[in-house]
Amino acid sequence: MKIREIAELLKAEVPVCKDKIDEEVYSACAADMMSDVLAYVKDQAVLITGLCNPQVVRTAEMMDIRCILLVRDKKPDSVILDLAREKGIVILCSPHRMYIACGLLYKAGLSGGEHCV
Amino acid sequence: MSQDCIRLEFKVDSENFASAGSASESVKTQLKLLGIGSSDVRRVAIAMYEGEINMVIHADGGKATVEIYHDRVEIILADRGPGIADIALAMKEGYSTAPEDIRALGFGAGMGLPNMKKNSDEMRIESKLGIGTTIYMTVRLT
């Protein structure tokens, strides 16, 4: 699935790295605890989260995640956006809640990788 | 075996939580530039980032030293924080002494030390209450 399709499906704005939205991504993960992302995520390219601070971008960078989908209408500040721009990580901002966002993406064919930890 | 290495040193600053992880980012960039495989780079990055976050949360920062050899990366994280009272307990998944405000920032789930061990091939913790903690990690390059 292209990042562009995720944005359209979830009515998301793309405040940073718009030039990368035609990249393909094949799996996603969702968490509000970055500790869990660091401990359990393997090769997911999209991070769905309601947490909105610079450590989300740093965690994504460490895990080679290429797109962060902020749910619940969270608005990233300039520190977050500058860091994401520097790292080339796309940020999407969707008004959907986490459960709905995950459900819509899963239904559209974006997998979550392995089922259990 | 050649013992030539690239040595990097960082001061881990705890004053601004937003900047936590910048040392790990620098190391990751350096390893990528050296052409080291992405899974090895990620293991080093995760191990060091978890350590860096711990230093910021628990110890008012500290010093990180990274030595890159041809077959391994050695990471030394030294702080002058309160020390770890019970290392075996601290290594247990889910055990955390992080305050609630840190959990609100997405950390403090008690996964840091176990995840550092998981992503390194060797890990040793030296800690003295009231003096500080030093963690030595080795990640072998595949």
Interface residues (C-beta under 8 A of the other chain):
Chain A: D32 M33 M34 S35 D36 L38 A39 L51 N53 P54 Q55 V56 R58 T59 E61 M62 M63 D64 V79
Chain B: F17 A18 S19 A20 G21 S22 S24 E25 K28 S38 R42 A45 I46 Y49 E50 I53 R103 L105 G106 F107 G108 A109 G110 M111 G112 P114 N115 K118
